[in-house]
Amino acid sequence: MRTAYAVAFRVLGHREDAEDVVQEAFLAALANIRTFDTSRKFGPWLYRIVVTRGLNFRKSRSRRAAEPLGDAGAASADAGPAASAERAGLKETVATALGQLPERQRMVVQLFDLDGFSGAEIAVMLGVSPGTVRWYLHEARQALRRMLAHLQETAG
């Protein structure tokens, strides 16, 4: 359930919409369980339903601003205000850069690097080949390097 929610949240960027889509996806999976190929893993099949439902949901509604998961502005117990502010600024800069990527590239980066899905699992979720997932990931990482190059220059 948590993983399905994380996938839906990556697609939609809004907590309540992600919860609705996960519920719809579970109902759709239950209704279509007879079509599931038992020789394959259940997770990628379910996540594909979640992604499809999420993309359809987003097409039918106007875009909403993403709500951060957890407490994005919270400082750790041993971090000072300056370190917390710097971390929050860095997080915002990276989120802005991710937002500038094409949709598929952004989803692949988030699912692969942030959520830990394999390329094969992402391929099933998005309905593309594993090679296409690798290409999206490669292109997205290059674009992010270009967009965030100034951070490396100021740090070193």
Summary of the structure (lengths in Angstrom):
residues: 156
radius of gyration: 17.4
end to end distance: 41.8
largest distance: 56.7
contacts: 416
relative contact order: 0.12
helix: 74%
strand: 0%
